[in-house]
Amino acid sequence: MGFMDKIKGLMGQHGDKVQRGLDKAAQTADSKTKGKYSDQIKSGTQKAKEATERLSDNGGPGKSGGEGGSGQGPKGG
């Protein structure tokens, strides 16, 4: 389980950078496909962000994980 602990720790420290990277990748993909797959790209990006939030909430000491519980609540958007 050492590998997952390391991933969780890194997500706790750098989750914001991962989130920005996901946004940038989504914008690039949407641009390259000329908006044809915007809904799918948005959905996939949101799911990836939720997964990274769960990892950072579980692994980052000092993180303010205001999501509570398992972090699997509905997100506003």
N, C-alpha and C positions, 0 to 999 in steps of 0.2 A: 504494500500500500504506500510505500515511500514515494513512488512516482506521482500518484494522485495528490499526495500531500504537497509535493513541490509545485504542481500545477495550481492547486488551490492557493498556495502562498503567493505565487506570481500573479495570479488573477486579482488577489487582494491588493497587490501593489500597483499593478499596471492595467487594471480593468478599464480605466478611462481611455487609455490608448487603444485597447482592443475595440472598444465601442466606436471610437472615431475611425478606426480602420475598417470596421464593418460598414459604417456610413459611407466612407469613401469608395469602398468596393461596390456597394449598392449603386451609388451614383454613376460610377464608371460602367457597370453592367447595364444600367438603365439607358445611359447615353449610347452605348454601343449597339443596343437592340432598338434604339429609337423609340423607347417607351412601350414597345409591343408587349413586354412581360412585366410591366410596372407592378401590378398586383402581386404576382408571384415573387418578385424581388423584395417587395416590402414585407410580405409574409415571412419569407425565409430569413430576412434580416432581423425581423422582430423575434423570431424563434431563437436565432443565434444570440441575440442580445439577452434574452431571458435566460438562456443556458449560461452565458458568461456571468450574469448577475447572480445566479444560484451558486456558481463556483466561488465568486468573490465574496458573497455573503457567508459562505461556509468556511472559507479558508483564510480570510484576511483579518488578523488581529488589528483592532483599532478602526475597522470599517464600520460605518454606520449603516447597518442593514435594516432599514426601516420597512422592509417588506414583510417581516414577521414570519414565523413558522417555517414552512418548507420553501417559501419564496415562489410558490406556484399559483399566485393569485392572478386575476385578470388585470391586464395593463390598459391604461388609458392611452389614446393615441390620437 
